[in-house]
Amino acid sequence: CAGDRLENKTSVSVASWSSLNARMDNRFATAFVIACVLSLISTIYMAASIGTDFWYEYRSPVQENSSDLNKSIWTDFDSDEADEKTYNDALFRFNGTVGLWRRCVTIPQNTYWYSPPERTESFDVTKCVSFTLNEQFMEKFVDPGNHNSGIDLLRTYLWRCQFLLPFVSLGLMCFGAVIGLCACICRSLYPTIATGILHLLAGLCTLGSVSCYVAGIELLHQKLELPENVSGEFGWSFCLACVSAPLQFMASALFIWAAHTNRKEYTLMKAYRVA
């Protein structure tokens, strides 16, 4: 009888162990899948944010295409020697948009020697100019456009950080995805701690990039005040970067929690099994 009771207790313990292990596996697997989905969405958002030109948008009144001054501004905007003040003047006047790689303005498609017809969207075209690597790392001046005013170190490094940090963030997420894939192949949650840490660093880089961009825009507008009837606002590319940061933090928290808790409970169960 004593042997039967001991056997029954052992069977119950094994069944309880199996049931608890299955619940744990389901919980960790769910957390891992949710973290992967969040990571994928944040990567897509970050890549779209880097590749589009709507981090900041200006809204200005319609400019007449017959103005010689406007033609001169368009020419200077497209020039390889355009400085910060030159291309920003064009952005202010012609509904400009600015991204990390390009700057764009909306200009009339044709020039008329007579009184121009009523303006419609069909008469406007978007003209974009890419920032060269030299422009990305070029020093910003205390007085934009005046090379004798001295170097503004704060704006210079803010611009460089806003350009470099998104790429660092994207690279960290891609490297984290490789480690996560290795974790799936090895059928282990332990490597996901590294994935979580990489996503945490990526989120900090994204947050730093957004902060640098906001600070840089505010400092620029202090140096170059917006003309009358011209307004500016952050665009949807900037919003994608803002949304990407919390997604990266949430994915990081789930990865780290799943790996850490799994290791802790695995240790407790191992001790219970030995006992």
N, C-alpha and C positions, 0 to 999 in steps of 0.2 A: 504493500500500500504506500509505504514511504517512497519507494522508487517511482510508483505511478504519479504521486503528487509532484515529485521533483521533475519528472519528465513533462508533466503538464505545465509547470511553472516555466520550464525552459522553452517550451513551445510558445507560450504566451509572450515571453520576453523576446523571442526571435520575431514573432508576428508584430509586436509593438515596435521593435527596432526597424523592421522593414517598412512599416507604415510611416514612422517618423522620418526615416530616410527619404521616402518617396515625397512626403510633404515638403521637406527641405529642398530636394532637387527641383520640385515644381516652383517653389518660391524664388529660388536663386535663378532658375532659368527665365522666369517671368521678368525679374529685375534686369537680367542681362539683355533680353530681347528689347525691352523698353529703352534701355540705355543705348543700344545699337541704333534704334529708330531715331532717337533724339540726336545722336551723333551724326547720322546720315542727313537729317534735316538741317542741322546747323552747318554742316559742310557745304550743302547745296546753297544755303543762304549766303555763306561767306564767299563762296566762289562767284555767285551772282553779284554780290556787292562789289567785289574787286573788279569785275569785268564790265560794269555799267558806269554811266556818266552822270548819275543823278544824286550825288552826295549833297550838293547844295544847288538851289535853283533861285534865279532872280526873275522878278516880274517887273517889267518896265513898259511905259506907254509906247505906242506905235511910232517908229521913226520914219520920216519921209526918205524914200530911196533916192531922191534927186539932190540931196544935200552933199556938197563936196566934202564937208567935214566927216560925214558918215562913211563915204567911200574911203577916205584916208584912214579911218579907224579900222575898217575891214582889212585894208591892205596891211596895216601894222600888225593886226591880230594874227594874220597868216604868215608873218615874217619870222624867219629863224632867229632874228635878233630881238624879238619882242621881250621886253622886261616885265616885271610884275605889275607895274602900274599900267603899262600899255594894254596888256590883255585883260586886266580887271576893268579898265574903262569900257572896253568892248562888252565884257560880260554884263556890266551894269546897264548899258544902253540897249542891248539887243537880246533880252530874255535868255541870258547865259545859263548854262549848267556846268558844273565842275565835278569831275570824278578823280580817282586816284591816278589815272593814266592820261586822261584827255580833258580838254575844255571845249565847249561848244557854244555857238551863238546861232540865233535864228535871224536870217537876213532876207531881204527881198530877192526874188529870183531874177528879175529883169529891171533895167533902168529905162525910164521913159523920158523922152525929150518934151513931151506934152504933159498936161496935168494927169497924174497917175490915176488909174481907175480905183474903184472902191476896193479896199484891202480885204482879201479873203485868205484862208489858210493855204489855198493852192498857189498863192503868189510868194510864199515863204519857203525857204529851204534851210536845213540845219547844216552848219559848217563846223567841223570839228578839227582840232589840232592836237596832236599827241604831245605830252610832256616827254622830252628826251631825258636820258639818264643824267646828262649834265645839268638839266634844269631841276631834276629831282634833288640833286645834291648841291645845288648852287646856294650860296649864302643869301639870306634875306637882309635888306638894309633897313636901318632905323626909319628913314624916309623913303618909302618905295619909289623906285625910279631914279633916285639920287645916289649914285655910287660913291659920293664923297661924304655921305652922312654917317658912315660907320656901319659895322655889321651888327645886326640884331640876332644875338646868339639864341635867345629863347625861341623866336619864331623859326629860326633856321633848324633847330633840333626838333621842334614840334612837327615841322613839315617832314623831316626825314623819318621820324618815328611813325607818323601816320601812313607813310608809304611802305615802310619795312615791316611793321608789326602784323598787318593782315596776312602777309605771306608767311611769316613765322608761325602764326596761328594755324593757317591752312596746312603747313608742313607738319606741325605737331599732331594734328588730327589724323592726317594720312598715315603717319608713323604709328599712332595709336591703333588705327584700324588694322595695320599689319600685325601688331602684337595680339590684338583681339582675335584675328584669324588664326594665329598660332595657338591661342588658348582653345579655340574650338576644335582644332585638329588634335591637340593633346588631350582634349576632354577634361580640362582643368580650369578652375576659376582663379588660380593663383596668379597667372600672368596679367589678369585684368586689373590688378593693383597698379601696375605700370601704365596701363591704358587710362585708368582714372586720373593718375597724376599728370599724364600728358594732356588730357582734356582740361584739367584744371589750369595748367600753364597756358593752354590755347585760349581759354576763356579770359585769363588775365591779359594776354596779348591783345585780344579783341577789344576788351574794355579799355585798355590803354590806348589803342588806336582811335577809338571813338572819342575818348577824352581829349587826346591830342588834337583831333580834328576840330572839335568844338572850341577849344582854347585858341587854336590858330585862326579860325574864322572870326572870333570875337576880337582878337588883337588886330587882325587885318582891317576890320571895319572901324576900329579906333584910329588907324592910320589913314585909311581911305574911306571917308564917310560916303554913304550911299546918296546919290543925287535925289532931288525932289521927285516924288511920285514913284520911286523905285523901292521895292520891298524884296526881302530875301527870306527863304525858309529852307530847312533841311528836307532833302528829297527822299524818295523811297529806297534808294540804294543805301543811304545812311541808316534808314529804319531797319533794313535787313541785317546790317551789321549789329545794330542794337539788339535785335531779337536773337541773333546767333549767340551772343555772349551768355545770357541766362540758360539757353539750351545746352551749351557746353558745360556750364556749372552743374546742371541737373544730371547730365549724362555722367559727369565725373563722380558726383555723389553716389549714383546708383552702382557704378562700376566698383568703387572703393568699398561701399557697404556690402555688396554681394561677396566680394573676395574676402574681406576681413571677417564678416560674420560666418561665412562658410568655413574658413580656417579655424575660427574659434570653436564652433559647434562640432566640427570634425574632431578636434582635439578632445572635447568633452565626451563625445560618443566613443572615441577610442579608449579613453580611460574607463568609461562605463562598461565597455565590452571586456576589457582586461579584468575588471572587478567581477 
